[in-house]
Amino acid sequence: MSEADLKPYRIERHGVKELRLYRGGDLIDIEHDATGDSRADTERWGSGVAWYEDRTVVERWEPSGDAWTVLTAVACRHVMWRWEDEGLTVWDEIDSTGQAVRHIEATTSDQKYTAAGSLDEAIAALDTGGVNAVRVYELTYGVVPETPYPAEALATMTSVSSSEFHRRWMAARSELEPPAVPNQMP
């Protein structure tokens, strides 16, 4: 990872309908929205699918309360690699420490999704329901790597765009999501 990759991202609001993305002091992109952005829209936009051309996603927001004219962020990147021994293709959203924060697996032969787990969701399951809740989560969405990838492993992974990662994430979650059970009225 180069020194430029470690520069923090910053999002600034300019007027009601314009957001600007900066990396360090450099303007990277401008987003215009015809409908305006609420704080929730901006957080979803930044943490999900923002700025495909730079493969940039926001790892962490640091707003000061509701005064979110400027948001500071740390970049994530998206990678793909093959786990030949297991016959899997893997996509990861990697944070600045090398930790996979979202992890997708599919069988290499037929691209059937076998995992689409989020580290934040696994931690939330542990915090709210203990080890049993984590087991249920992992049975549904698979296991997210618990430790950061070493630098030498990261160097061998292939970068993919945010849009490709997001598309695969949505497809994998849709495939793995348990079917909804209708409420039964007595």
C-alpha positions as a Markdown table, in Angstrom:
| # | Residue | x | y | z |
|---|---|---|---|---|
| 1 | Met | 0.0 | 0.0 | 0.0 |
| 2 | Ser | 1.5 | 3.3 | -1.0 |
| 3 | Glu | 1.7 | 6.4 | 1.2 |
| 4 | Ala | -1.1 | 8.0 | -0.9 |
| 5 | Asp | -3.4 | 5.1 | 0.0 |
| 6 | Leu | -3.0 | 5.9 | 3.7 |
| 7 | Lys | -4.2 | 9.5 | 3.3 |
| 8 | Pro | -7.6 | 10.0 | 5.0 |
| 9 | Tyr | -10.7 | 10.8 | 3.0 |
| 10 | Arg | -12.9 | 13.7 | 3.8 |
| 11 | Ile | -16.4 | 14.4 | 2.6 |
| 12 | Glu | -17.7 | 18.0 | 2.6 |
| 13 | Arg | -21.2 | 19.2 | 1.9 |
| 14 | His | -21.3 | 22.3 | -0.4 |
| 15 | Gly | -24.9 | 23.5 | -0.5 |
| 16 | Val | -27.9 | 21.2 | -0.3 |
| 17 | Lys | -27.1 | 19.0 | -3.3 |
| 18 | Glu | -23.3 | 18.7 | -3.6 |
| 19 | Leu | -20.9 | 16.5 | -1.8 |
| 20 | Arg | -17.1 | 16.6 | -2.4 |
| 21 | Leu | -14.7 | 13.8 | -1.7 |
| 22 | Tyr | -11.1 | 14.8 | -0.8 |
| 23 | Arg | -8.1 | 12.6 | -0.2 |
| 24 | Gly | -5.6 | 14.5 | 1.9 |
| 25 | Gly | -5.9 | 18.0 | 0.4 |
| 26 | Asp | -6.8 | 16.8 | -3.1 |
| 27 | Leu | -10.3 | 17.0 | -4.5 |
| 28 | Ile | -11.1 | 13.5 | -5.9 |
| 29 | Asp | -14.8 | 13.6 | -6.8 |
| 30 | Ile | -18.0 | 15.7 | -6.7 |
| 31 | Glu | -21.4 | 14.1 | -6.3 |
| 32 | His | -24.5 | 16.1 | -7.3 |
| 33 | Asp | -27.9 | 14.8 | -6.0 |
| 34 | Ala | -31.2 | 16.2 | -7.3 |
| 35 | Thr | -33.1 | 15.2 | -4.2 |
| 36 | Gly | -30.7 | 16.2 | -1.4 |
| 37 | Asp | -29.1 | 13.9 | 1.1 |
| 38 | Ser | -30.1 | 13.2 | 4.6 |
| 39 | Arg | -27.4 | 12.0 | 7.0 |
| 40 | Ala | -28.6 | 8.4 | 6.6 |
| 41 | Asp | -28.4 | 8.7 | 2.8 |
| 42 | Thr | -24.9 | 10.0 | 3.0 |
| 43 | Glu | -23.7 | 7.4 | 5.4 |
| 44 | Arg | -25.3 | 4.6 | 3.3 |
| 45 | Trp | -23.9 | 6.1 | 0.1 |
| 46 | Gly | -20.4 | 6.5 | 1.6 |
| 47 | Ser | -20.3 | 3.1 | 3.3 |
| 48 | Gly | -21.8 | 1.1 | 0.5 |
| 49 | Val | -21.1 | 2.2 | -3.1 |
| 50 | Ala | -19.5 | 5.6 | -3.3 |
| 51 | Trp | -16.9 | 6.5 | -5.9 |
| 52 | Tyr | -16.5 | 3.4 | -7.9 |
| 53 | Glu | -13.8 | 4.8 | -10.1 |
| 54 | Asp | -11.4 | 5.1 | -7.2 |
| 55 | Arg | -12.5 | 1.8 | -5.6 |
| 56 | Thr | -13.2 | 3.9 | -2.5 |
| 57 | Val | -15.5 | 3.0 | 0.3 |
| 58 | Val | -15.8 | 4.7 | 3.7 |
| 59 | Glu | -14.6 | 2.5 | 6.5 |
| 60 | Arg | -15.4 | 4.8 | 9.4 |
| 61 | Trp | -17.3 | 8.0 | 9.7 |
| 62 | Glu | -16.2 | 10.6 | 12.3 |
| 63 | Pro | -19.0 | 13.3 | 12.3 |
| 64 | Ser | -19.2 | 15.7 | 15.2 |
| 65 | Gly | -22.7 | 15.0 | 16.4 |
| 66 | Asp | -25.3 | 16.2 | 14.0 |
| 67 | Ala | -22.9 | 18.8 | 12.6 |
| 68 | Trp | -21.8 | 16.7 | 9.7 |
| 69 | Thr | -20.8 | 19.3 | 7.2 |
| 70 | Val | -17.4 | 17.5 | 7.1 |
| 71 | Leu | -17.0 | 13.8 | 7.5 |
| 72 | Thr | -13.6 | 12.2 | 7.8 |
| 73 | Ala | -13.2 | 8.7 | 6.5 |
| 74 | Val | -10.5 | 6.0 | 6.1 |
| 75 | Ala | -10.5 | 4.1 | 2.8 |
| 76 | Cys | -11.3 | 0.5 | 2.4 |
| 77 | Arg | -10.4 | -1.5 | -0.7 |
| 78 | His | -11.9 | -4.5 | -2.4 |
| 79 | Val | -10.0 | -7.5 | -3.5 |
| 80 | Met | -10.6 | -10.9 | -5.0 |
| 81 | Trp | -8.4 | -14.1 | -4.6 |
| 82 | Arg | -8.7 | -17.8 | -5.1 |
| 83 | Trp | -8.5 | -20.4 | -2.4 |
| 84 | Glu | -7.5 | -23.2 | -4.7 |
| 85 | Asp | -7.3 | -26.0 | -2.0 |
| 86 | Glu | -10.9 | -25.4 | -1.1 |
| 87 | Gly | -12.2 | -24.6 | -4.7 |
| 88 | Leu | -13.4 | -21.1 | -3.6 |
| 89 | Thr | -13.2 | -17.7 | -5.1 |
| 90 | Val | -13.1 | -15.0 | -2.3 |
| 91 | Trp | -13.9 | -11.3 | -2.3 |
| 92 | Asp | -13.1 | -9.1 | 0.7 |
| 93 | Glu | -13.6 | -5.6 | 1.7 |
| 94 | Ile | -10.3 | -4.8 | 3.5 |
| 95 | Asp | -9.9 | -1.9 | 6.0 |
| 96 | Ser | -6.8 | 0.1 | 6.5 |
| 97 | Thr | -5.4 | -2.5 | 9.0 |
| 98 | Gly | -5.7 | -5.4 | 6.5 |
| 99 | Gln | -8.8 | -6.7 | 8.3 |
| 100 | Ala | -11.6 | -8.2 | 6.1 |
| 101 | Val | -14.7 | -6.3 | 7.2 |
| 102 | Arg | -17.0 | -8.0 | 4.7 |
| 103 | His | -16.2 | -11.4 | 3.2 |
| 104 | Ile | -17.8 | -13.3 | 0.3 |
| 105 | Glu | -17.0 | -16.8 | -0.8 |
| 106 | Ala | -18.3 | -18.7 | -3.9 |
| 107 | Thr | -17.5 | -22.1 | -5.3 |
| 108 | Thr | -15.1 | -21.6 | -8.2 |
| 109 | Ser | -16.7 | -24.2 | -10.4 |
| 110 | Asp | -20.3 | -22.9 | -10.4 |
| 111 | Gln | -20.1 | -19.6 | -8.5 |
| 112 | Lys | -22.6 | -20.7 | -5.9 |
| 113 | Tyr | -22.3 | -18.4 | -2.9 |
| 114 | Thr | -21.3 | -20.0 | 0.4 |
| 115 | Ala | -20.5 | -17.0 | 2.5 |
| 116 | Ala | -21.3 | -13.3 | 2.8 |
| 117 | Gly | -20.4 | -12.2 | 6.3 |
| 118 | Ser | -19.8 | -8.9 | 7.9 |
| 119 | Leu | -17.4 | -8.5 | 10.8 |
| 120 | Asp | -19.6 | -5.8 | 12.3 |
| 121 | Glu | -22.7 | -8.1 | 12.2 |
| 122 | Ala | -20.8 | -11.0 | 13.8 |
| 123 | Ile | -19.6 | -8.7 | 16.6 |
| 124 | Ala | -23.1 | -7.4 | 17.1 |
| 125 | Ala | -24.4 | -11.0 | 17.3 |
| 126 | Leu | -21.8 | -11.7 | 20.0 |
| 127 | Asp | -22.6 | -8.6 | 21.9 |
| 128 | Thr | -26.4 | -9.2 | 21.9 |
| 129 | Gly | -26.7 | -12.9 | 22.0 |
| 130 | Gly | -23.3 | -14.4 | 22.9 |
| 131 | Val | -21.6 | -17.4 | 21.3 |
| 132 | Asn | -24.8 | -19.1 | 20.3 |
| 133 | Ala | -25.9 | -16.0 | 18.3 |
| 134 | Val | -22.6 | -16.0 | 16.5 |
| 135 | Arg | -23.0 | -19.7 | 15.6 |
| 136 | Val | -26.4 | -19.0 | 14.1 |
| 137 | Tyr | -25.0 | -16.0 | 12.2 |
| 138 | Glu | -22.1 | -18.1 | 10.8 |
| 139 | Leu | -24.4 | -20.9 | 9.8 |
| 140 | Thr | -26.4 | -18.4 | 7.7 |
| 141 | Tyr | -23.7 | -16.1 | 6.4 |
| 142 | Gly | -20.4 | -17.9 | 6.9 |
| 143 | Val | -17.3 | -17.0 | 8.9 |
| 144 | Val | -15.5 | -13.7 | 8.5 |
| 145 | Pro | -11.7 | -13.9 | 9.0 |
| 146 | Glu | -11.0 | -12.9 | 12.6 |
| 147 | Thr | -7.5 | -11.5 | 12.1 |
| 148 | Pro | -6.0 | -9.0 | 9.5 |
| 149 | Tyr | -4.4 | -10.5 | 6.4 |
| 150 | Pro | -0.6 | -10.2 | 6.4 |
| 151 | Ala | 0.9 | -7.7 | 4.0 |
| 152 | Glu | 2.4 | -10.4 | 1.8 |
| 153 | Ala | -1.0 | -12.0 | 1.3 |
| 154 | Leu | -2.6 | -8.6 | 0.5 |
| 155 | Ala | 0.1 | -8.1 | -2.2 |
| 156 | Thr | -1.1 | -11.2 | -4.1 |
| 157 | Met | -4.8 | -10.3 | -4.1 |
| 158 | Thr | -6.4 | -8.7 | -7.2 |
| 159 | Ser | -8.2 | -5.3 | -6.7 |
| 160 | Val | -11.8 | -5.2 | -7.8 |
| 161 | Ser | -14.1 | -2.2 | -8.1 |
| 162 | Ser | -16.5 | -1.2 | -5.4 |
| 163 | Ser | -19.4 | -1.7 | -7.8 |
| 164 | Glu | -18.3 | -5.3 | -8.5 |
| 165 | Phe | -17.9 | -6.0 | -4.8 |
| 166 | His | -21.3 | -4.4 | -4.0 |
| 167 | Arg | -23.0 | -6.4 | -6.8 |
| 168 | Arg | -21.6 | -9.7 | -5.5 |
| 169 | Trp | -22.4 | -8.7 | -1.9 |
| 170 | Met | -26.1 | -8.1 | -2.8 |
| 171 | Ala | -26.3 | -11.3 | -4.8 |
| 172 | Ala | -24.6 | -13.4 | -2.1 |
| 173 | Arg | -26.8 | -12.0 | 0.7 |
| 174 | Ser | -29.9 | -12.6 | -1.4 |
| 175 | Glu | -28.8 | -16.2 | -2.0 |
| 176 | Leu | -27.9 | -16.9 | 1.6 |
| 177 | Glu | -30.8 | -15.0 | 3.3 |
| 178 | Pro | -33.1 | -17.3 | 5.1 |
| 179 | Pro | -36.7 | -17.4 | 3.6 |
| 180 | Ala | -39.1 | -15.1 | 5.4 |
| 181 | Val | -41.5 | -16.9 | 7.6 |
| 182 | Pro | -45.0 | -15.3 | 7.5 |
| 183 | Asn | -46.5 | -14.4 | 10.8 |
| 184 | Gln | -49.2 | -16.8 | 11.8 |
| 185 | Met | -52.2 | -15.2 | 13.4 |
| 186 | Pro | -54.1 | -17.4 | 16.0 |
